[in-house]
Amino acid sequence: MNNKLYIETPIYKSYKLLEEQNKNVFYKMECYQPVGSFKIRGMEELCRFHFNKGKRNFIASSGGNAGYSLAYIGKQIGVKVKVVVPKSTSEFMIKKITNLGAEVEVYGNVWDEAHQYALKISKEMDAVYVSPFDDPLLWKGHSTIIDECARQMEQPDKIIVSVGGGGLLCGIFEGMKRNGWVSTQVITTETIGAASFYESYQAKKIVELKEISSIATSLGAKKVTEKSLELAYDFDVRPFVMRDEEAINATYNFLNEYNVMVEPACGAALSVPYFHSELIRENDKVLVIVCGGVNTQIKTLSNKT
Protein backbone atom coordinates (compact mmCIF):
# COMPACT_ATOMS: atom_id res chain seq x y z
CA MET A 1 0.00 0.00 0.00
CA ASN A 2 2.99 2.34 0.15
CA ASN A 3 3.88 2.44 -3.53
CA LYS A 4 2.11 5.15 -5.48
CA LEU A 5 -0.08 3.97 -8.33
CA TYR A 6 0.15 7.24 -10.24
CA ILE A 7 3.42 8.23 -11.87
CA GLU A 8 5.44 11.45 -11.96
CA THR A 9 4.68 12.63 -15.47
CA PRO A 10 7.21 14.50 -17.61
CA ILE A 11 7.05 18.05 -18.87
CA TYR A 12 7.76 18.48 -22.58
CA LYS A 13 8.62 21.73 -24.32
CA SER A 14 6.71 22.33 -27.56
CA TYR A 15 9.36 22.88 -30.21
CA LYS A 16 6.55 23.03 -32.76
CA LEU A 17 5.08 26.15 -31.14
CA LEU A 18 8.53 27.60 -30.51
CA GLU A 19 9.30 27.29 -34.23
CA GLU A 20 5.88 28.37 -35.55
CA GLN A 21 4.96 31.09 -33.04
CA ASN A 22 8.11 31.79 -31.04
CA LYS A 23 6.15 30.87 -27.89
CA ASN A 24 7.55 29.02 -24.85
CA VAL A 25 4.91 26.38 -24.17
CA PHE A 26 5.39 23.42 -21.83
CA TYR A 27 3.08 20.40 -21.54
CA LYS A 28 2.54 18.56 -18.25
CA MET A 29 1.81 15.11 -19.69
CA GLU A 30 -0.91 13.77 -17.39
CA CYS A 31 -2.14 11.83 -20.43
CA TYR A 32 0.70 9.39 -19.64
CA GLN A 33 -0.85 8.25 -16.36
CA PRO A 34 -1.76 4.51 -16.20
CA VAL A 35 -5.45 5.45 -16.60
CA GLY A 36 -4.77 8.11 -19.22
CA SER A 37 -5.69 11.11 -17.07
CA PHE A 38 -4.89 13.12 -13.95
CA LYS A 39 -7.92 11.62 -12.17
CA ILE A 40 -5.81 8.79 -10.77
CA ARG A 41 -4.07 11.20 -8.37
CA GLY A 42 -7.18 12.26 -6.51
CA MET A 43 -8.75 8.82 -6.62
CA GLU A 44 -5.67 7.25 -5.09
CA GLU A 45 -5.55 9.86 -2.31
CA LEU A 46 -9.24 9.31 -1.55
CA CYS A 47 -9.16 5.52 -1.68
CA ARG A 48 -6.06 5.15 0.48
CA PHE A 49 -7.53 7.51 3.08
CA HIS A 50 -10.71 5.45 3.41
CA PHE A 51 -8.92 2.12 3.03
CA ASN A 52 -6.79 2.99 6.05
CA LYS A 53 -10.02 3.54 7.98
CA GLY A 54 -11.22 0.05 7.11
CA LYS A 55 -13.52 0.90 4.20
CA ARG A 56 -13.70 -1.69 1.40
CA ASN A 57 -16.80 -0.63 -0.61
CA PHE A 58 -16.82 2.39 -2.89
CA ILE A 59 -19.61 3.78 -5.07
CA ALA A 60 -19.04 6.49 -7.65
CA SER A 61 -21.21 8.46 -10.06
CA SER A 62 -19.28 8.95 -13.28
CA GLY A 63 -19.62 8.06 -16.91
CA GLY A 64 -16.01 8.77 -17.65
CA ASN A 65 -12.49 9.20 -16.33
CA ALA A 66 -13.36 9.42 -12.62
CA GLY A 67 -15.19 6.09 -12.61
CA TYR A 68 -12.49 4.49 -14.74
CA SER A 69 -9.76 5.75 -12.41
CA LEU A 70 -11.63 4.57 -9.30
CA ALA A 71 -12.08 1.13 -10.88
CA TYR A 72 -8.34 0.97 -11.59
CA ILE A 73 -7.37 1.99 -8.05
CA GLY A 74 -9.93 -0.41 -6.60
CA LYS A 75 -8.49 -3.32 -8.57
CA GLN A 76 -4.94 -2.51 -7.46
CA ILE A 77 -5.65 -2.17 -3.73
CA GLY A 78 -8.38 -4.80 -3.50
CA VAL A 79 -11.65 -3.01 -2.77
CA LYS A 80 -15.13 -3.37 -4.23
CA VAL A 81 -16.12 -0.65 -6.68
CA LYS A 82 -19.52 0.16 -8.18
CA VAL A 83 -19.89 2.93 -10.74
CA VAL A 84 -23.29 4.47 -11.49
CA VAL A 85 -23.39 5.95 -14.98
CA PRO A 86 -26.12 7.90 -16.79
CA LYS A 87 -27.78 6.57 -19.94
CA SER A 88 -25.66 8.92 -22.02
CA THR A 89 -22.54 6.89 -21.20
CA SER A 90 -21.09 5.03 -24.17
CA GLU A 91 -20.78 1.25 -24.26
CA PHE A 92 -17.13 1.93 -25.07
CA MET A 93 -16.62 3.55 -21.65
CA ILE A 94 -18.79 1.07 -19.74
CA LYS A 95 -16.65 -1.77 -21.12
CA LYS A 96 -13.46 0.00 -20.06
CA ILE A 97 -14.76 0.21 -16.49
CA THR A 98 -16.09 -3.36 -16.29
CA ASN A 99 -12.81 -4.68 -17.73
CA LEU A 100 -11.25 -3.59 -14.44
CA GLY A 101 -13.68 -5.69 -12.41
CA ALA A 102 -15.97 -2.89 -11.27
CA GLU A 103 -19.75 -3.22 -11.31
CA VAL A 104 -21.56 -0.71 -13.53
CA GLU A 105 -25.20 0.30 -13.11
CA VAL A 106 -26.93 2.61 -15.58
CA TYR A 107 -29.29 5.09 -13.93
CA GLY A 108 -30.75 8.43 -15.03
CA ASN A 109 -30.47 10.45 -18.20
CA VAL A 110 -27.72 12.79 -17.01
CA TRP A 111 -24.89 12.72 -14.47
CA ASP A 112 -26.81 14.69 -11.86
CA GLU A 113 -29.45 11.92 -11.66
CA ALA A 114 -26.78 9.21 -11.44
CA HIS A 115 -25.10 11.27 -8.72
CA GLN A 116 -28.22 11.48 -6.54
CA TYR A 117 -28.90 7.76 -6.93
CA ALA A 118 -25.29 6.84 -6.11
CA LEU A 119 -25.45 9.01 -2.99
CA LYS A 120 -28.63 7.22 -1.90
CA ILE A 121 -27.37 3.67 -2.36
CA SER A 122 -23.97 4.42 -0.84
CA LYS A 123 -25.74 5.37 2.40
CA GLU A 124 -27.92 2.25 2.28
CA MET A 125 -24.89 0.01 1.69
CA ASP A 126 -22.55 1.84 4.10
CA ALA A 127 -20.17 2.41 1.19
CA VAL A 128 -17.89 5.39 0.54
CA TYR A 129 -19.51 7.73 -1.97
CA VAL A 130 -16.92 9.00 -4.45
CA SER A 131 -17.63 12.27 -6.25
CA PRO A 132 -15.95 12.85 -9.61
CA PHE A 133 -14.70 16.27 -8.50
CA ASP A 134 -16.18 17.61 -5.25
CA ASP A 135 -14.04 16.27 -2.41
CA PRO A 136 -11.04 17.83 -0.60
CA LEU A 137 -9.23 14.48 -0.81
CA LEU A 138 -9.46 14.62 -4.60
CA TRP A 139 -8.11 18.16 -4.63
CA LYS A 140 -5.23 17.15 -2.37
CA GLY A 141 -4.28 14.37 -4.76
CA HIS A 142 -4.55 16.59 -7.83
CA SER A 143 -2.37 19.25 -6.18
CA THR A 144 0.64 16.95 -6.51
CA ILE A 145 0.73 17.93 -10.18
CA ILE A 146 2.04 21.36 -9.20
CA ASP A 147 4.46 19.88 -6.65
CA GLU A 148 6.02 17.93 -9.52
CA CYS A 149 6.00 20.92 -11.86
CA ALA A 150 7.80 23.02 -9.23
CA ARG A 151 10.59 20.44 -9.23
CA GLN A 152 10.67 20.18 -13.01
CA MET A 153 10.60 23.80 -14.17
CA GLU A 154 10.78 27.45 -13.13
CA GLN A 155 7.57 29.19 -12.15
CA PRO A 156 5.53 29.80 -15.32
CA ASP A 157 3.86 33.07 -16.22
CA LYS A 158 0.66 31.29 -17.16
CA ILE A 159 -1.00 27.93 -16.45
CA ILE A 160 -3.70 26.74 -18.84
CA VAL A 161 -6.16 24.18 -17.46
CA SER A 162 -9.50 22.73 -18.55
CA VAL A 163 -12.38 22.96 -16.07
CA GLY A 164 -15.24 20.48 -15.74
CA GLY A 165 -16.58 20.20 -12.21
CA GLY A 166 -13.61 22.11 -10.81
CA GLY A 167 -11.76 19.30 -9.02
CA LEU A 168 -8.57 19.66 -11.06
CA LEU A 169 -8.74 23.45 -10.77
CA CYS A 170 -9.02 23.22 -6.96
CA GLY A 171 -5.97 20.97 -6.93
CA ILE A 172 -4.02 23.35 -9.17
CA PHE A 173 -4.85 26.30 -6.91
CA GLU A 174 -3.90 24.30 -3.80
CA GLY A 175 -0.57 23.29 -5.34
CA MET A 176 0.16 26.83 -6.53
CA LYS A 177 -0.36 28.21 -3.04
CA ARG A 178 1.87 25.56 -1.49
CA ASN A 179 4.67 26.23 -3.97
CA GLY A 180 4.47 30.03 -3.98
CA TRP A 181 3.16 30.33 -7.52
CA VAL A 182 0.38 32.76 -6.59
CA SER A 183 1.50 35.39 -9.13
CA THR A 184 1.05 33.00 -12.08
CA GLN A 185 -2.02 33.71 -14.20
CA VAL A 186 -4.46 30.82 -14.63
CA ILE A 187 -6.33 30.58 -17.92
CA THR A 188 -9.32 28.29 -17.44
CA THR A 189 -10.74 26.70 -20.58
CA GLU A 190 -14.17 25.32 -21.37
CA THR A 191 -16.23 24.68 -24.48
CA ILE A 192 -19.45 26.47 -25.40
CA GLY A 193 -22.28 24.41 -23.96
CA ALA A 194 -20.25 23.22 -20.95
CA ALA A 195 -18.94 26.50 -19.54
CA SER A 196 -20.28 26.35 -15.99
CA PHE A 197 -17.13 27.86 -14.44
CA TYR A 198 -17.06 30.73 -16.95
CA GLU A 199 -20.69 31.58 -16.25
CA SER A 200 -20.19 31.35 -12.48
CA TYR A 201 -17.03 33.47 -12.53
CA GLN A 202 -18.74 36.22 -14.51
CA ALA A 203 -21.78 36.16 -12.21
CA LYS A 204 -19.63 35.94 -9.05
CA LYS A 205 -21.87 33.11 -7.84
CA ILE A 206 -22.51 29.47 -8.76
CA VAL A 207 -24.55 29.27 -11.94
CA GLU A 208 -26.15 25.96 -12.91
CA LEU A 209 -26.41 25.33 -16.64
CA LYS A 210 -29.77 24.15 -17.97
CA GLU A 211 -28.11 21.47 -20.10
CA ILE A 212 -24.77 20.27 -21.44
CA SER A 213 -24.57 20.71 -25.20
CA SER A 214 -20.89 20.10 -25.93
CA ILE A 215 -18.97 17.10 -27.24
CA ALA A 216 -16.52 17.69 -24.36
CA THR A 217 -18.61 15.57 -22.00
CA SER A 218 -15.83 15.41 -19.40
CA LEU A 219 -16.42 19.14 -18.93
CA GLY A 220 -20.10 18.43 -18.53
CA ALA A 221 -20.91 19.34 -14.95
CA LYS A 222 -23.93 21.63 -14.91
CA LYS A 223 -22.38 23.46 -11.97
CA VAL A 224 -18.86 23.59 -10.57
CA THR A 225 -17.85 22.96 -7.00
CA GLU A 226 -18.18 26.11 -4.89
CA LYS A 227 -14.57 25.76 -3.73
CA SER A 228 -13.22 26.34 -7.25
CA LEU A 229 -14.99 29.69 -7.46
CA GLU A 230 -13.96 30.64 -3.92
CA LEU A 231 -10.29 29.91 -4.59
CA ALA A 232 -10.33 31.58 -8.01
CA TYR A 233 -10.64 35.05 -6.49
CA ASP A 234 -7.29 34.56 -4.73
CA PHE A 235 -5.56 34.31 -8.12
CA ASP A 236 -5.23 36.10 -11.44
CA VAL A 237 -7.77 34.02 -13.39
CA ARG A 238 -8.85 34.47 -16.99
CA PRO A 239 -11.75 32.22 -17.98
CA PHE A 240 -11.84 31.39 -21.70
CA VAL A 241 -14.42 29.60 -23.82
CA MET A 242 -14.06 28.13 -27.31
CA ARG A 243 -16.08 26.15 -29.84
CA ASP A 244 -16.16 22.34 -29.85
CA GLU A 245 -14.45 22.33 -33.24
CA GLU A 246 -11.40 24.12 -31.86
CA ALA A 247 -11.10 21.68 -28.95
CA ILE A 248 -11.37 18.73 -31.34
CA ASN A 249 -8.86 20.17 -33.80
CA ALA A 250 -6.46 20.80 -30.93
CA THR A 251 -6.59 17.09 -30.05
CA TYR A 252 -5.57 16.27 -33.62
CA ASN A 253 -2.74 18.81 -33.49
CA PHE A 254 -1.54 17.23 -30.27
CA LEU A 255 -1.84 13.75 -31.77
CA ASN A 256 0.37 14.86 -34.64
CA GLU A 257 2.86 16.48 -32.26
CA TYR A 258 3.12 13.73 -29.62
CA ASN A 259 1.30 10.66 -30.97
CA VAL A 260 -1.13 10.75 -28.05
CA MET A 261 -4.92 10.89 -28.28
CA VAL A 262 -6.67 12.99 -25.63
CA GLU A 263 -10.30 13.98 -25.07
CA PRO A 264 -11.87 17.19 -26.41
CA ALA A 265 -12.07 18.26 -22.75
CA CYS A 266 -8.27 18.28 -22.75
CA GLY A 267 -8.26 19.78 -26.23
CA ALA A 268 -9.94 22.85 -24.73
CA ALA A 269 -6.71 23.69 -22.89
CA LEU A 270 -4.54 22.75 -25.85
CA SER A 271 -6.54 25.02 -28.16
CA VAL A 272 -5.19 28.15 -26.47
CA PRO A 273 -1.54 27.82 -27.57
CA TYR A 274 -2.55 26.29 -30.91
CA PHE A 275 -5.28 28.72 -31.96
CA HIS A 276 -5.45 31.61 -29.48
CA SER A 277 -1.87 32.68 -29.10
CA GLU A 278 -3.05 36.27 -28.59
CA LEU A 279 -3.60 35.20 -24.96
CA ILE A 280 0.12 34.49 -24.65
CA ARG A 281 2.80 37.19 -24.73
CA GLU A 282 6.00 36.50 -26.65
CA ASN A 283 8.20 36.09 -23.57
CA ASP A 284 5.68 34.21 -21.45
CA LYS A 285 6.56 30.80 -20.06
CA VAL A 286 3.32 28.83 -20.41
CA LEU A 287 2.43 25.55 -18.71
CA VAL A 288 -0.45 23.56 -20.20
CA ILE A 289 -1.95 20.81 -18.03
CA VAL A 290 -2.52 17.99 -20.52
CA CYS A 291 -5.21 16.37 -18.39
CA GLY A 292 -5.68 13.52 -20.88
CA GLY A 293 -8.83 11.42 -20.89
CA VAL A 294 -9.85 8.03 -22.31
CA ASN A 295 -13.55 8.64 -23.01
CA THR A 296 -13.04 9.16 -26.73
CA GLN A 297 -12.88 6.99 -29.82
CA ILE A 298 -11.14 8.36 -32.90
CA LYS A 299 -14.12 7.41 -35.09
CA THR A 300 -16.37 9.50 -32.82
CA LEU A 301 -14.18 12.57 -33.21
CA SER A 302 -13.95 12.03 -36.97
CA ASN A 303 -17.71 12.29 -37.23
CA LYS A 304 -17.65 15.66 -35.46
CA THR A 305 -15.10 17.41 -37.66
N, C-alpha and C positions, 0 to 999 in steps of 0.2 A: 504493500500500500504506500510505500514511500517514493517510488519512482513515478515521476510525472508522466502522464499519458499524452499531454500536448508537447510540442517541440518548440525550441527557440527558432523562429523563422528568420531567414536572411532579409537584408535590405539590399535591393538592387538599384543602381543608378540607371536612369533611362538615357542611353546614348542616342537613341532615336530622337527623343525630344531635344536633347542638347544640340544635335546636328541640325534638326529641322527648325527649331524655334529659339535656340540658344537659351533654353530654360533648364534650371537645375532641379530635376524631379527625381524623387526617390520613392521606391515602392516597398512597403512592408508586406511581405509575401505570406499573408495568413491563408491564402489559397493552398499552401503546401502542408497545412495541418493534416493529420491522419483522416479527419472527417471532411476535409476540403474547405473548412471555414473556421473563423475565430471562435465560434460558439463552444468549441470543446473546452476552452479556458474556463469560462464561467460554469459550465456544466460539471467540470471536474471539481472545481472549488465547492460547489453546492453539494454534490454527491458525497464527497469525502467528509464534509462537515456533518451531514446527517448519518452517514455510515458509521462515523466514530461515536455517534449517539445511539447506535443500535438499530437504526432504521434500515429496512431491506426491501421496502416496496415504494415505488415511485410512479406517479401518474403525471403526465404532461399533456398540455393542449398545444399542438403544433402540427402543421401540415408540411413542415419543411426542415430547415437545418437544425433548429433547436431539438426537435424530436429525434432526428437522426443522430445528433451528437449525444443526447441522453442515452439512446439505445446503445451506442458504442461504449460509452463509459460504463453503463450497466453491465454489459457483457464482460468487460475487462475486470471489474471489481466484484462481480458475482451478486448482483441484486436484480430483483424483478422490476421490469419496466413495462408500463402500459402507456400508449400514446393515443390520445383522442384527436382525430383529425376531422375537419369539416368535409362536406361532400365535394367541395371544389378541389380537394387534394387529388393529384394525379396518381394513377396506378403505378407509374414509374417510381414515385416517391414512397408510396406505401410499401412497395416491394423492397426498396432499399432499407426501410426501417425493419420490416419483418425478417429480412435476411440476417439481421443482427440478433434475432431471437426475441425481440420485443413483441408484445401483443398490440395490435392496432384495432381501434374501434372507430367507425365513422359515425359522427353525430353532428347535426346542424348544417345549415347552408353556408355559414361563414365562421371565421375563427372565434368571434365573440361568443357564439352559441356553444361551440366546442369547449371553450374556456369555462363557461358557467357550469356545464355538465361535468367537466373534469374536476372542478372545485367540489362539486356536490359528492361525487363518488369517492373522491380522495378522503373526505371526512368520514363517509360511511365505512370505508375500508381501512381507516387509520393509516393511510399512505401519505407520503410526502407529496404535496402538490408542487409541480415544477412549472413556473411561468417561463415563457420564451424570453422575457426581457425585464420583468419588473420584480427584481429581487436583489438586495444589496450583496448577496453572495455572488451572484452573477457579475455584478459590476466589479467586485473585488478581483474576480478571476480575469475579467477582460482588461483590467488596469495593468496587468503584467505586460501587455503589449508595449506600453510606453516605458516601463522599466527596461525592457530589452532595447528599445530604440535609443534610450538615453546612454546605454552602453555601446551602441553600434554607430552612433552619429552625433554630430553637434546639434544643438537645439535648432530646429527649423523655424523659418519665418511663418510658415503656414502648414496646417495639417488639414487634409481633405478626407472627410469620412461620410459614408452613407448612413442615413438614419431611417430605421423602421419604427420599432417601438421605443427606441431610445436606450436600450441596454448597453450597446457598444459605446454610444456617446457618453453615457454616465461613466463607464470604465475609462474612456479616454480622458475625460475631465479629471477623474480621480488620480490617474497616473500622472497627468500634467502637473497637478498641484504637488504631488509627492516629489516630483523631480525638478520643480522650480521652473517649469515651462509656461508659466501663467501669461507671459507676454506674447506667446505664439497665437496668431489668429487661427480660428477654426472655421473652415468652410464646410457647412453641412449640406449634403446633397440628397435630393429626393426627386422622384418623377411626378409629373402632373397626374393627378388622380390617386396619389398616395402620399401627399405632402402634408401630413398631420403636424409635423414639427414646425414647418414653415408657417402654416396657418396659426398655430399656437403662439409662436414667437412674435408674429406681427400683432396678434391680438393681446399679447401679454397675459394670456390665460389659456388653459387647456381647451382646445377646440376639437370636437369629435366630428370626423367626416361622416357624411351620410352613407357613402359607399366607397369601395376601392375599385378604381377603373383603370388600373395600370397593369402592364405585363410584369412589372417588378413586384411580384406577389410577396417577396420577403420583406418589402417595405410596407406591406399592407396591414398595418395596425391602424384602426380608425382613430385612435388617440394614443399619444405617447405617454410614457410614465411621467408623472409630475416632477420627479427628481431631475429629469433631463432639462426641463425648462427652468427649474430653480437654479441649477448649477450654471446654466448657459449665461446668466446675467453676471456671473463672476469673471467671464472671459470676453475677449473680442471675437464675437461670433457673426459670421455672415451666412445666413441661410440662402441656398440656391436651388432652383427647380429647373428641370429640363424635360424635354419630350422623351417618350419611350424610345423613339427611333435613335436618338442620340446615345442613350444608355446601351441599347443593343449594338449599335455600331462601334461603341467603345469596347465592348467585349470582343468583337472581331479584331479590332486594332490590337488589343492586348494578346489575343490568341496568336496573331501574326508576330508580335514582338517577343513573346515568351513561351509560346506553345502550351498555354494553359487556358482552359475554358472556365469562365466564371459566370455567375448569374447577372442578369440585367440590374439587380439591386446593387451589385458591386460595380457594374458598368456606370452607374450614376456618378460615383466618385471619380472613376477613370475618365469620364467625359470632360471633366474640367480641364485637365492639362491637354487633352487631345483636341477639344473643340472650343474651349472658352479660355484661351490663354490670356485674354484681357484681364482676367481676375488675378493673374500672376505677374508681378513685376520682373524685369530682366534679371536682377541680382538676387531674387528671392530663392531661398532654399526650401523646397516644397516636399512634404512627406504625404504620400497617399496611402491610406490604409486599404490594402487589397483584401477586403473581408472574405472574398471567395464565394462559396455557395455551390451546392450540388443539385439543386432543384431545377435543373434545366437540361433539356435534350437539344442537341444541335438542330434536329429537324423541326423542333418547335420554334426556335429562333428564326430559322430560315423562312418559315411561313409568315413571320411578322415583319420581314424587311422587304 
